[in-house]
């Protein structure tokens, strides 16, 4: 019996809860197969094992404080907690990349951000994504790359809800860019 890849169930559960805001899940409402259908079409033989995987993931997420499960009347409700939103952000930003195959157009791209200490997990996540995308630390929350990356920054803004806390700047010239040119082999 084939299991889901590590993280797929957790990411899907978190995404569905975030999408609906409040969703009754399969573990609490056995007739609700929304998550099962979303993950993939299954034949009857695999369905039970995968339902157990989903139920286990939901219980684990609740135990770790990423989901809050409550009852509204007879209906079980699942709400994404703040730590759940942070975890979902980590999953969603995992695949963000910048194409470094385009020829350099002579412009530098800078990203500056000012994310408060209270949102340290978001700040750390932004830094990790920028590093993974090949940005170089320039100075105090300013990162530089020669590659166009406006889509990456737009994704970060949306996923992490940091619209006014991150700026994308296109720079024509940096008078001391020799080190950067060397770093990016330009």
Backbone torsions as a table, in degrees:
resi	resn	phi	psi	omega
1	UNK	NA	125.0	-176.1
2	UNK	-80.8	130.3	177.0
3	UNK	-94.0	160.9	174.8
4	UNK	-70.5	152.5	175.3
5	UNK	-64.5	151.4	-179.2
6	UNK	-55.6	128.8	176.7
7	UNK	92.2	-20.7	-177.2
8	UNK	-64.3	-44.7	-178.8
9	UNK	-64.9	-47.1	-179.2
10	UNK	-61.0	-47.9	179.8
11	UNK	-60.5	-43.0	-179.1
12	UNK	-66.8	-44.3	178.4
13	UNK	-60.2	-49.0	-180.0
14	UNK	-61.4	-41.8	-179.9
15	UNK	-63.7	-42.7	179.9
16	UNK	-66.9	-40.3	178.2
17	UNK	-65.4	-42.5	179.1
18	UNK	-65.1	-39.4	-178.7
19	UNK	-63.2	-45.3	-177.8
20	UNK	-89.5	-11.0	-175.5
21	UNK	77.7	-60.5	178.3
22	UNK	-134.8	122.7	-176.6
23	UNK	-136.1	138.2	172.1
24	UNK	-83.2	126.3	-173.5
25	UNK	-102.4	164.5	-173.3
26	UNK	-58.2	-35.4	-179.5
27	UNK	-64.6	-34.6	-176.3
28	UNK	-92.3	-27.9	178.8
29	UNK	-128.8	90.1	-172.9
30	UNK	-53.6	-25.2	179.8
31	UNK	-79.8	-11.2	-178.8
32	UNK	-83.9	106.0	-178.0
33	UNK	-106.8	19.6	180.0
34	UNK	-54.0	-47.4	-177.7
35	UNK	-67.4	-41.8	180.0
36	UNK	-61.7	-42.6	179.2
37	UNK	-67.3	-35.9	-179.0
38	UNK	-68.1	-41.8	-178.8
39	UNK	-64.7	-44.6	175.4
40	UNK	175.4	160.9	174.8
41	UNK	-74.6	133.6	-175.7
42	UNK	-125.2	153.7	170.9
43	UNK	-89.2	165.0	-172.3
44	UNK	-60.7	-32.5	-177.2
45	UNK	-65.9	-38.8	-177.7
46	UNK	-84.8	-20.6	-172.2
47	UNK	-57.4	-44.7	-176.4
48	UNK	-64.7	-45.3	179.2
49	UNK	-62.3	-42.5	-178.9
50	UNK	-71.5	-31.8	175.4
51	UNK	-64.1	-37.9	177.2
52	UNK	-65.3	-42.1	177.6
53	UNK	-59.7	-42.9	-179.4
54	UNK	-65.9	-45.4	179.2
55	UNK	-60.5	-41.7	178.8
56	UNK	-63.8	-42.6	179.3
57	UNK	-62.7	-42.5	179.6
58	UNK	-63.5	-44.7	178.8
59	UNK	-62.1	-42.2	179.4
60	UNK	-64.1	-43.6	179.2
61	UNK	-63.1	-38.0	177.7
62	UNK	-67.9	-44.3	-178.6
63	UNK	-60.9	-36.6	-179.7
64	UNK	-82.6	-3.3	177.1
65	UNK	86.3	12.8	179.5
66	UNK	-84.2	-24.3	176.6
67	UNK	-125.5	146.4	174.3
68	UNK	-116.9	120.5	-178.6
69	UNK	-108.2	126.5	178.9
70	UNK	-139.6	175.8	179.1
71	UNK	-118.4	136.6	174.0
72	UNK	-118.5	98.0	-171.7
73	UNK	70.0	-123.8	178.8
74	UNK	-95.1	-8.7	-176.3
75	UNK	-89.9	127.6	173.4
76	UNK	-76.5	139.0	-179.6
77	UNK	-124.9	142.7	179.7
78	UNK	-122.5	128.1	-178.6
79	UNK	-121.6	139.1	177.6
80	UNK	-78.0	124.8	178.2
81	UNK	-82.0	175.1	177.7
82	UNK	-60.3	-42.8	179.0
83	UNK	-68.2	-29.6	175.1
84	UNK	-66.4	-39.9	176.7
85	UNK	-64.5	-39.4	177.5
86	UNK	-63.0	-44.3	179.6
87	UNK	-63.6	-41.6	177.6
88	UNK	-62.5	-40.2	176.8
89	UNK	-59.6	-40.3	178.0
90	UNK	-62.0	-44.9	179.4
91	UNK	-64.6	-42.7	-176.6
92	UNK	-69.8	-30.2	-177.8
93	UNK	-89.1	-5.6	-176.2
94	UNK	-58.8	-34.7	-174.4
95	UNK	-99.2	5.7	-179.6
96	UNK	-71.0	129.2	180.0
97	UNK	-140.5	158.7	174.3
98	UNK	-112.5	132.2	177.7
99	UNK	-73.1	119.2	179.5
100	UNK	-103.9	19.6	-178.1
101	UNK	-98.1	-8.9	179.8
102	UNK	-80.0	143.9	177.9
103	UNK	-66.8	145.5	-177.3
104	UNK	-68.4	131.8	-179.7
105	UNK	-93.1	7.9	178.2
106	UNK	86.0	1.2	179.8
107	UNK	-109.1	146.9	176.5
108	UNK	-100.1	147.1	174.5
109	UNK	-114.2	127.7	179.3
110	UNK	-117.7	145.1	174.2
111	UNK	-124.4	124.3	176.7
112	UNK	-119.7	138.0	178.9
113	UNK	-139.4	150.8	178.4
114	UNK	-135.3	88.3	-178.2
115	UNK	-110.8	127.7	-172.3
116	UNK	-63.3	160.1	177.9
117	UNK	-59.5	-31.8	179.0
118	UNK	-65.0	-18.8	178.8
119	UNK	-116.2	44.7	-176.5
120	UNK	-56.2	-38.1	-178.4
121	UNK	-64.1	-36.6	177.2
122	UNK	-68.0	-42.1	179.9
123	UNK	-61.7	-45.3	178.4
124	UNK	-63.1	-41.2	179.8
125	UNK	-64.5	-41.8	177.2
126	UNK	-60.6	-47.3	178.9
127	UNK	-58.9	-44.1	-179.6
128	UNK	-63.2	-42.3	178.8
129	UNK	-64.9	-43.4	179.7
130	UNK	-61.6	-42.8	177.4
131	UNK	-61.7	-46.7	-178.7
132	UNK	-62.6	-30.4	179.9
133	UNK	-84.5	1.9	175.2
134	UNK	89.7	12.7	176.2
135	UNK	-69.5	153.6	176.7
136	UNK	-115.1	135.5	177.3
137	UNK	-65.3	125.3	-178.0
138	UNK	-101.1	-56.8	173.1
139	UNK	-171.5	149.5	176.6
140	UNK	13.2	88.0	178.7
141	UNK	61.8	23.4	175.1
142	UNK	-120.4	126.4	-177.9
143	UNK	-123.0	145.3	-173.7
144	UNK	-127.1	144.4	171.2
145	UNK	-148.6	153.9	175.5
146	UNK	-88.7	-3.5	-173.2
147	UNK	-99.6	140.2	176.8
148	UNK	-59.3	133.9	-176.4
149	UNK	-149.0	27.7	-178.2
150	UNK	-61.8	-32.2	178.3
151	UNK	-66.3	-37.1	178.8
152	UNK	-62.6	-46.3	-178.6
153	UNK	-67.2	-39.2	177.1
154	UNK	-61.6	-41.1	177.6
155	UNK	-63.5	-45.4	178.6
156	UNK	-60.3	-43.9	179.0
157	UNK	-57.7	-46.3	-176.9
158	UNK	-70.6	-49.9	-176.0
159	UNK	-62.8	-43.4	-174.8
160	UNK	-96.6	-2.2	-179.6
161	UNK	54.9	57.0	-178.1
162	UNK	-127.2	42.0	-176.7
163	UNK	-47.0	-52.0	-174.1
164	UNK	-94.4	8.4	-176.2
165	UNK	-110.7	1.3	-179.3
166	UNK	-139.9	135.4	-178.5
167	UNK	-121.5	140.2	176.5
168	UNK	-111.5	123.2	-173.4
169	UNK	-126.2	132.2	174.9
170	UNK	-103.0	125.1	-173.5
171	UNK	-114.9	128.2	179.2
172	UNK	-73.5	-40.0	-174.1
173	UNK	-150.8	138.6	170.5
174	UNK	-122.2	120.4	-173.6
175	UNK	-65.8	-20.3	179.9
176	UNK	-118.0	50.7	-174.3
177	UNK	-93.5	9.3	-178.9
178	UNK	-58.4	-43.8	-179.8
179	UNK	-63.4	-41.5	179.4
180	UNK	-66.1	-43.3	179.1
181	UNK	-59.8	-40.3	179.4
182	UNK	-66.5	-44.7	-179.2
183	UNK	-59.6	-39.1	-178.7
184	UNK	-97.0	8.6	179.8
185	UNK	53.7	49.2	-178.9
186	UNK	-105.0	NA	NA
